[in-house]
């Protein structure tokens, strides 16, 4: 999915998607909900992925499922 497609689905600006993807901006809760809806995933999936990446997981090691 391209940044433009994500932006259209999430109803946010394409430049915002770019800044978020580069880690230059942190999303507000409303933006998180829009992104999740646009990507077709629950917000907790995105939070879980972010926590894994912050903990040092490699992108190939991340798991999109609830812990436990």
C-alpha positions, -999 to 999 in steps of 0.1 A, spaced: 0 0 0 14 34 -10 15 65 13 -11 80 -10 -34 50 -6 -30 50 31 -37 88 33 -68 84 12 -81 55 33 -73 72 66 -85 106 54 -53 123 64 -27 143 44 -1 123 24 27 145 39 15 135 74 18 98 65 53 104 52 63 122 85 48 94 106 65 67 86 99 85 89 94 88 127 95 126 125 61 130 140 41 111 166 4 106 158 -24 119 179 -50 93 191 -75 104 164 -48 100 137 -40 65 151 -77 55 149 -79 68 113 -47 50 103 -59 17 118 -92 20 101 -76 29 68 -52 -1 71 -80 -24 82 -63 -33 115 -72 -27 152 -53 1 169 -39 -24 194 -21 -41 165 -3 -8 157 6 -2 193 19 -37 197 41 -34 167 54 0 178 63 -15 212 81 -44 196 101 -20 174 109 3 203 121 -27 223 147 -34 195 129 -60 174 139 -61 138 112 -54 113 113 -91 102 109 -103 138 77 -84 146 45 -103 153 10 -90 146 -7 -110 173 -16 -105 209 12 -114 233 7 -145 254 
